[in-house]
């Protein structure tokens, strides 16, 4: 049951805890559990965290944000993505950095307990981030899946290039030889796309960036298009069933049959990340990625 949203009163009643399976993350998870229980709040875990904590029951990670009012994710960006990819927009997700970079996380380990009441009374701001709906149009994995960072179509074999095509609203705009292609949200523009030479997009922009991976042409550069655009990706000239995969957020991975069209469009449902009221995107870029330093 959703609690009061008035500032100064408890907004959340059921809290989900998802942790990276590491000694540091699990110790902090146990401390948060005790702090939440003392405040009379219900605590639930995903299955992996429950087993690591020695708890009797856990829920599927993809469902925890549907059962909780708020989810704390203790880990790095990968752990947060595994929750945020499926979370409904009505359930905020707050990352606590227990990883290497923690670009998407909102709190440090030291802040987790010190600012807990500020979080629970609605003192953090809601940062809604665009997600992608990614459709595989044929084959055994036919269906539509969701991504927060990016969708990547590439060859599995290292050192082997293929021919890729990119279309916009059904119109072919590019054909190139290379290792693959990335379609990234503004959130994902600082991930794989950035490493492949793509631009950084402000999270508030209604746009996506399409970034070729190691194109065998000097003229094939990343392009930014409106978020409302349907981007089509395809590998052509391939007859074998193996060798090409679609990867979402660097985690969910699907084999793609020859000639299969991948359609990427903005999801109607964004994810809600919680941020400290003082947080700033440019400060985060400077602190985490050394941008402008």
Buried (B, 14 or more C-beta within 10 A) or exposed (E): EEBEEEEEEBBBBBBBBBBBEBEBBBBBBBBBBEBBEEEEBBBBBBBBBBBBBEBEEBBEBEBBBBBBBBBBBBBBBBBBBBBBBBBEBEBBBBBBBBBEEBBBBBBEBEBBBEBBEEBBBBBBEEBBBBBBBBBBBEBEBEEEBBBBBBBBBBBEEEEEBBBBBBBBEEEEBBBBBBBBBBBBBBBBBBBBBBEBEBBBBEBEBEBBBBBBBEBEEEEBBBBBBEBEBBBBBBBEEBEEEEBBBBBBBBEBEBBBBBBBBBBBBBBEBBBBBBBBEEBEBEEBBEEBBEBEE
